Amino acid sequence: MVEIKLQDGYFIEVDPLNYTLRQRYSGKTKDGEEKESIRTHGYYGSIRQAVGRYITLSQLDFMDGMSVNLKEHVDLIERLNKSAVQRIESAVGRHPKE
């Protein structure tokens, strides 16, 4: 199995059957002790689908607790998408078209 590390604890596990989007996070046991856990966000048939879901979840994480109007929301999503594409292209060694 291959693990593709993303950001904020997210990663994609690649096996012959699918691409699994997962996230490491810190939680607590019933006794109140710190514990690292893994949350599965879904199983996908292609890396494009898994990355698409990762981008959506990253946007939701970033905007958690915000109160914005529709125009502000659209502008923010566009900026976040552009930033995500740039990070992905940088990670795979591609340069965005100008």
C-alpha positions in Angstrom: 0.0 0.0 0.0 1.1 3.6 -0.7 0.4 6.6 1.5 0.2 10.0 -0.1 0.6 12.7 2.6 -1.5 15.9 2.2 -1.9 18.7 4.7 -3.5 19.1 8.1 -3.3 15.3 8.9 -5.0 14.3 5.7 -3.6 11.4 3.6 -4.6 9.1 0.8 -4.0 5.4 1.1 -3.6 3.7 -2.3 -4.2 0.0 -2.8 -5.1 -2.0 -5.9 -8.8 -1.5 -5.4 -9.3 2.1 -4.3 -8.0 5.4 -2.9 -9.0 5.9 0.7 -9.0 9.5 2.1 -8.1 9.5 5.7 -7.1 12.0 8.4 -5.0 11.7 11.5 -6.3 13.8 14.5 -5.7 14.1 18.2 -8.5 13.0 20.5 -9.0 11.8 24.0 -9.8 8.5 25.6 -12.6 8.0 28.0 -10.0 8.6 30.8 -9.1 12.0 29.3 -5.7 10.9 27.9 -4.5 12.2 24.6 -4.8 9.7 21.8 -4.0 9.9 18.0 -6.8 8.5 15.9 -7.6 8.1 12.2 -10.8 9.2 10.6 -11.8 7.7 7.2 -13.5 10.2 4.9 -14.3 7.9 2.0 -13.3 5.4 -0.6 -12.8 6.6 -4.2 -12.2 5.0 -7.5 -9.6 7.6 -8.7 -7.1 9.8 -7.1 -8.9 12.8 -8.7 -12.0 12.0 -6.7 -10.1 11.6 -3.5 -8.2 14.9 -4.0 -11.5 16.6 -4.9 -13.0 15.5 -1.6 -9.9 16.5 0.3 -10.1 20.0 -1.2 -13.8 20.3 -0.1 -13.0 19.1 3.4 -10.1 21.6 3.6 -12.4 24.4 2.6 -14.9 23.4 5.3 -12.1 23.2 7.9 -10.8 26.6 7.0 -14.3 28.3 7.0 -15.5 26.6 10.2 -17.3 29.1 12.3 -17.3 31.9 9.7 -20.4 33.8 8.8 -20.2 35.3 5.3 -22.6 36.4 2.6 -22.8 34.5 -0.7 -20.4 36.7 -2.6 -17.8 36.5 0.1 -18.3 32.7 0.2 -17.8 32.4 -3.6 -14.7 34.6 -3.5 -13.2 32.6 -0.6 -13.8 29.3 -2.3 -12.2 30.6 -5.5 -9.1 31.7 -3.6 -8.9 28.5 -1.6 -9.3 26.4 -4.9 -6.5 28.4 -6.6 -4.2 27.9 -3.6 -5.0 24.2 -3.5 -4.3 23.7 -7.2 -1.0 25.6 -6.8 0.1 23.4 -3.8 -0.8 20.2 -5.7 1.0 21.4 -8.8 4.0 22.3 -6.7 4.0 18.9 -5.0 4.0 17.0 -8.3 6.5 19.3 -9.9 4.3 21.0 -12.4 4.1 24.7 -12.9 0.7 26.4 -13.4 0.0 27.9 -16.9 0.3 31.6 -16.9 
